């Protein structure tokens, strides 16, 4: 079966038993695709959390389905009708979360994604009655902090630790590098496993559509269920405000590689959890007020992690004692982290982290140009805004120890004359914004970041 030729994508069932959630999907009447999420040593669910658990499991079924739907993008989505808020969340996630996938495959998903809704639509201009908040479950006052192996989540961990907050470092998957970083935090750890259906890989062989999915949304839904299972009142990601900036605009639609890390998704999911799962379950990004440059400045103080962290998507699964084991030195993530850390670390210390000087390598010019949005758009990666990169490069251009490095010298010679120097100061990027969803209990931790 070629999934591109199918007519419907079906949500079959979502079940849970003995710490394993099973999520089943199918195209048309084809073979079932069953994904499994394994929650280790899951305790028995208290009866008062059953309704919240059922709602969170339903959410996970809807959100994780994006991995399978994109294989065929058929015209019909077959699921039991959803209330308005849930349908709005699902529509937004599949449309905006798959925007990069659609752009790269020459697809237009606008008007194609429409989750069925219960009842008639509200009249134009009428949002309809607001759902009452879900009950307060008196969840334990502790936080799940997702760990990705990179600098951002480690800054969030240390901020929470600085105010004595009870927290657990959690990650999904089997990366030894992430496990080592989680262990280095000194926090209790929780490792959840996600097993994609093998049928999906067979569909890929048969010609399925493929590409980027909003994986942070999937992980968020997994952690919402985990919060109910294990008892946590907050989930604190480490997504910065730069994640809300689009990568590019294509035929009138914003395409953001990091859409499910952005504030729009955070606010939508936070509201949904309060109305559908538990009024005292908070979902936020602790780093939302801060730019990538402000976060790298905070990370530059966390020397204990310098030999353990990596933001490199090519090498992050590899764990070894040398920088070359953790940094490929060629990808946009390596380029951006190197550039963003450079203004805040002594040059020898930065070079010891990466094992080389990426800014003294002329072959890397195109990669850094993309970060600067110079003759190219921002890479489809989790990197900061072009204006941030330009501010960091300008700061280096003002320092004698960097000025003779090949790409800094090129910036001074070729790019800087085309820029407005009044827009290149690094200091404004270090100021926090007021836009965030950090709950009152965790707000004292913000002071440790700024």
N, C-alpha and C positions, 0 to 999 in steps of 0.2 A: 504493500500500500504506500503510495506516495502521499504524504500528509498534505502537500500543497494542493491536492485535488479533492480534499474532503470538504464536507458541507457544514459540519458542526463539531464543536469541542464540548465534551460532556464532563461535568463534575459528577462522579458516581457516588462516592461515599467518603466519609472521614471517620475513622474509628481509633480507639485507644485502649490498650490493655497491657498490663505488666511493664509500664514505662516505655512502650513503643506506640507512636502514632502512625497510622497507615492512611495515606491519602491516595485515592484512586481516581483516574481520569481515563478518557478514551476519545478517539476521533471516530465519528459516525458509530458504526457497530463493530469497530476494530478491536484489536487486543487491548486489554486493560494495561494501563501504566500505573504501577503502584510505587509510590515513594514512601520511605520509612524514616522517621525521626526517632532516635533513641535517646532517652533521658536516663542517665545512669543512676542507679540506686534511688529511683523515684519513690517517695513515700506514698502511703495511702492518702487519697484525696479526702479532706474533711467534707462532710455533707454540705456545709454552708457555702462551699466554694464550687459546688457542682454546676450551678447555672453559669457562673463566670467561666468555668472551664469549658463548658459546651460552646459558649460564644467565642472564646479564644481559639478553640479547635476549628470552628467554622471559618474564622478569619484566616487561620493558617492554610486551610484547604483552598480558599479563594486566592490568597497571595502566592502560595507555592505553585499554583497552577500556571503562573506566567512562564515558568521554565518549559512547560509542555505546549501551551497554547501557541507560542511563537514558532513551533515546528511547522505549523500549517496555516496559521491565521485564517481559519475558515470564517465564513460570513455569519454563522450563528453560534452564540454561546448558550449552552443548554445547562441551566442550573435553576433550582427552585427560586421563585421571585424573591428579591431582596428588598428590605426597607430602603427608603431614600438615602439615608446616610451611608449605608453599606454599599449600595449601588454606586453612589458618587465616589466613594473611596476606591472601589474596584475599577470603575471607568477611568479615573484619573491615573491610577497606578499602571494599568495596561497601556493607556495612551501615551503618557509622558515617560513612564519608566521604560517603554520600548521605543522611544523616539529615536535613539541612536541606532538601534537595530533596524528600524524602518528606514532611516536615512541611508545607512550603508547598503541595504538591500533594494533600494529604489522603490519602497512601498509607501503608501499613504494610509495610515490607520484611522484617520479622522472620518467619522461617520460609519466606521466598520465595527468599532468596539462599543457594544451596548448591552450591559448586563440587564436581565429582565427585572422589572420592578413590580412590587405588590401594589395594587390599587392604581387609580388614575393619577397622572402627573398633576402637580400643583399648578394653578393658574399662573400665567406670566407675571413675574414680579412678586409672587407669593412663595416664600420659602417653606410654608407649611408649619405646623406646630413643632416646637423643639422637643426632642425626646427627653424624658426625665433622666436624671443621672442614675447610673447603676448603683446598687447599694454599697455602702462602706463595708468592707470585709475585715477590717482591722488586721491588715497584712503586716507582718513583722517589718520594722523600720530598718531595712537594709537594702542595698543597691546591687543590682547586677551591672557590672561594667564590662562590656565586650572588649576583648583584646584582639588586635590584629597584627601584632608584631612590630608596628611602626611607632613613630614618635608621639602621634596624637593621643592614642589610647593610654600611653604611659604617662603623659602629662595629666590626663583626667584621673588616672589611678592615684597619682601622688597628690593631686589637689584634694581628693576625697580623704585620703589618709591623713593629710595635714590638719584636718578638722575633726579627726577621730571618728569618721563615718564608718559604720559597718558595711563592708562590701565584699563581693566575690568576683574574681576575675573569671570571665566565661568566654569560651570560644567554640566555634562549630567547625568540625573537620579534624584532620589528622596531622596538621603541620607541626613538625618538631620544633621549628623556630618559634612559632607562637607559643607552644607549650613551654619552651625555655624562658620566654619573656614573662609569661604568666607566673611561672615559678619564681622568677627574679623579683616580682612585685612583693612577695611575702604574704599575699592575700590567700584566703581559701580559694580553691579553683573548682571549676565545673566545665567539663568537656562534653558537649553534646554532638552526636553524630548524625549527619544527614546522608541518606543513601538514595540517590536518584534512581529511577526505574531504568533497568538495562534496555527496556524497549525503546527508550528515547534515543539511545546510541545506535540502535538498529535503524530507527527512522532517519537519523542523520546520514547513515550509509545509503539510504534509499532516496535521498534528495531533499530532506527537510530544510526549511529555512533555519539559519543559525545566526547567532550573534549575541551581543551584550544584553543581559537582563538586569533588573534592579535588585541585585542580590542583598543589599542592605535592607530592603523591605522584607525579603524572605527571612533574613536573620532576625529582624525586629518581631515578626509574627511568631517565630520559634521562641524567642525570649519572652514574649507576652504570655505564651502558654507555660513556659518554665517558671515565670513569676508566680503564677497561680499554683502550679504543682509543688514547688519548693517553698513558697512563701517569701516574696519580696514585694516591697511597696514602690520600687522605682527601678527603671531601666535607664542608665545614663550612657548614651553613646558619646563619641568624641568627634562629632562632625562640626567643622568650622563654618563661619558664615560664608566663606568663599565658595563652599559647595553649592550655594544657591545660584551662582552665576552660570549662565548658559555657555556651552562650548561654542555654539554657532546658531544662526537662524537659517532655516531651510524652508522655502515656500511658505513663509508666514508663520511657521511653528518654531518655537524655541527648542533646541536640542541640547540637553544637558546630560552628559555622561554620569553625573552624580545626582540625578534628580531625587532618588530615594534617600540621599544624604542631605537634601536641602530642607529649608525651613518650611516650605509649603507642605511637603509630605509629613514632616514632623508634627506640625500643627494639626493636620487632618487626622493622623493616627492617634495623637494624644487625645483629641476630642472624642474620637470613636471609642477608645478604651474607657474613657470616663462615662460614656453613656451606655455602653454595651457590656462591659466586663466588670469593672470595679471603680467606684468613685475615688478610691485611695490608691489606685495604681497609676503612677506617673511615668510618662515616657518623654524623654528629652535628650538633647545633646548638651552636655556640660560645657562644651567649648563653643557653642553657637555665637556668643558675643564677640569672638575673637577671629582675627585674620590668621592666615597661615604663618605670616611673619611673626605675629605676636606669640603663636604657639611654638614656633621654632626657637624664639628667644627664651621661652619658659623651659623648653626641652634642653637647651644649652647648659642649664644648671644641673641637669640630672645625669651627672657623669657616670653613675653606677650602671647605666644602661648602654653606654657607648659601644661596648663590645658584644652586645646581645641583640640590639634592635635592627630591623631592616624594613624599609618601605618598598623595596624592589619587588615588583610582581613577577619577575622572571626567576629570581633566586630565592624567594621567601620560603620555599619548601625545603631548602637545603640548609643544613645546620653544620657549621664547621668553624674552626678556630681563626681562620684568616678572613680579612675583608672580602676577598674574592669569592668566598663562600656565601656571602650575604648580599653583595652588590654587583650587578652585572656591569655597571658603569656606562650602559648604552641606552637605557630606556628613559622615558619622560619622568618617571618617579625618581630615578637616580639623579637625573639632571636637576629636578626641582629641589629635592631635599638638599643636595650639595649647595645649590645657589642660595637657598633660603637660610641655611645654617651659617654660611660664610660670613655674614656681617656680625655674627654673635659669638664666634669661636676663634681662638687663635689659629692662624693658618696651619701650623704644624699639627695641631690636634685634629682639625678637620681632615687633613690628608691621611692621618693615621687611621681614621674611621673608614675611609673609602679605599685606601691603599694606592691612590693616585690622585693627580690633579686634573679633574675633568675640564677645568677652564683653561688649561694650557695644552689642549688637544684640538687642533684645527679641524679634525674630522668630525668633531661633535657640534660644529657650527649650526647645522640645520636643526638639530634637536633643541638647542638653546634659543634659536630664532623663533621656533614655535612657542616656547614658553613666553617669550617677550611679545608675542603676536606681531612679529616683524615679518612681513611678506608671507604670513601663514596664520591659520587659526590655532587656538589653544588645542593641545593634544586631547584626544579622547582618553583621558586618564584622570585620576584623582589628584589634581595639582591645583595650585593657587591661580588667581587671576593674572592676566597679562600685566596689569598695572603694578601688582605686587612684585612680579619678577623684574620689571623694569626698575622699580625702586631699589631692590636688592642689588641689581647689577650697577646701578648708579652709585650706590654706597661703596661698592668695591672699586669703582673707577676713581674714587676720591682718595683711595688708600695706596700708598706707595708700594706696599708688599704685593699688591695684586695687579698693578697697572701694566706690568710687562708680560703678564700671562696672555697667551695668544687671543683668547676670545674676549677678554676684558679690553685689551688693546684695540681689537677690532670694533668693539662697542664704542669706545672713545672716538675712534677714527671715522666709522661709517654710520653708526646708528644714532649716537647722542646728538649730532648736529641737527637731526630731524625731529627731536623731541623738545617739548617745553619743560625746561628744567624746574620751573615752579611746580610742576605736577609730579616730581620725582622724589620728593622727600620721603624718607622711610618712617618718620615719627608718626604721621597720621594713621598709619597701618597698625600701630601698636596700641591704639586706643580702643577700648571695648565699646560695643554697641548695646543698646537697651533691648534689642529684639531677641527674646529667648523664651523657652518654656521651662526653665530650671525651677523646680519646686522650692518653696521657702526653706525646707529642711537642708537642701544642698547648696543654697546660695552663698553661705560663708566660704565654700570652697572656691568660689570665683576669685576671691581676693588672692589666693595662692598662685593663680595663673597670671594675672596682670602685674 
